[in-house]
């Protein structure tokens, strides 16, 4: 059933109508994990500005990212690789084991083939250098969520 004018005024931010499925599509739930408060804040605002994404939380280290994933059930975790207490590599390994349905995107200011290889080996589904986040990250999140929805059979729910 097509949306009514009333629906359009109250649900614009919470629901987008996906042409491909012809019905309401849920927003991607994103958790940001980064110990740099300034970057984390900007990244959270950038993601939250997208009509099809919502930031469900911000973690300051890997340990908190694991705990918040348990509590908040995000679709995607944007994981800085180098954080105190528990680094992003270890947190990604844990999430890969305990929450295989969650897509981890490794983020780092330290772009290197080794970091990319180690993050993918730990279970990250994508690697995005922070310098490229503004141009690549949103597309990566959408692709991961779309793939997960299609594989899980819950697209459009």
N, C-alpha and C positions, 0 to 999 in steps of 0.2 A: 504494500500500500504506500503511495507517495506521501511525503511529509505535508502537513498542513501549514499554513502561514504561522499558526500558533507554535507548532513544533520548531519551526525555523528560528523563532525568536528566543526560545528557551533552551534549545539543545545544541546550538551551533558549536560551542567549544567542546562539549562532551561527546558528540556524535557527528561523524561525517558520513555522507552517503556515498558509498563506493559504487561507481558506475559498473565495474566488472561483475559485482555480485548483486547489484540492484537493490541493496538494502543497507541497514545500518552496519557500520564496522566499528569495532572497539578501538580505543586509543592504545597505542603501544605504551607499556609501563616501563619506564627507564629509571635505573638507579645510577647515580654518579658517584664514583669512588676515587677521590683524589685528595692528597694532603695539602695541596696549594689552594687555600681558601679563595683567592681571587680568581684563579682559573676555574675552580669548581663552580663558583657563583656564575661566572660568565657562561660556562658550558651549560649549566642548568637552565639559565634564561634562554639561551639559544635553542635548546631542545624543546623547552616548554612553549616557545613561540610557534612551534609547528602545530597545525590543526589536528594532526593525527598522533600526537605524542603527549605524554604527561610524565613529569618527573615525580617519582614516588618517594625519593629520599636522596640524601647526600651522606656518604661515609667518608671518614678521614683516614682510614687505613684498611688493610685487607681483612683484619679480624672483624671490624665493624661492617664491612661489605658482606661478609659471610652471614653475620647475625641479621643484618637488615634484609638480606635475600630470603632467609628463613621466614622472617616476619612479614615481608611486604610482597613477596611473589612477583618480582619484576619479570618482564619478558627479556629485557636486555640490561646488562651491567656494563657501564663504561668504566674500565678498570685501568687506573694508572699503574704502571709496573713497579715504580720505585717509591714506596711509602714506608713509614715507620711501623714498628710492632709486627706487622706481617706484610710482606711485599705482595705485589699483584700477581706474580708467578705462582706463589703458594696458594693465594686465595683463589686463583683461577683453577688450580688443580682440585681444590676442595669442592668448588662449585660444580666443576665438571663431573665429579663423582656423586655429589649429593643432589644436584639440580641439573640433570642433563638437558632438561627442557629450556633452561635459561641460556641465552646467547651472550657470551662475554666478548666485548670488543676491547682489545688491548690498546691503551693509549700511552705514549711516552714522548718526552722531549728528546730522548736519546735514541735517535733513529739509527738502527744498524740491522744488518742481516741476522746477526746472532740474536738480538732481542726479538726480532720477528719470528725466527725459528723457535726459540725457547717458549714464546708465548703461545704459538700454535700447538707446540708439543704439549704444553700444560693444559690445553683444552680451549683456548680462545678460538672463536669462529672467524675473527677478523683482527687485523692489526692496522692502526691508523696513527701515524706520527702526529703529535699535537699541532705541528706547523700546517698540516693538511686538514685539520678538523673542520675548519670553516667551509671547505669545498667538498669534502668527501664523506663526512660523518653521517649526515642526515640520510644520504642515499644508502649507506651501508646499513644503518638501522632499519630503514624501510625494507631493504632486501632480505635481511635476516628475519624480520617479523613476518613478512610475506611468505618466505620459505617455510618457517615454522608453522604458520597457519595452514598452509597447503598440506604439509606432511602430517599435521595433527588432525586435519579434517574439520577444524573449527573456524575456518575463514568466514567472516561475517557475523560471528557470534559475539 
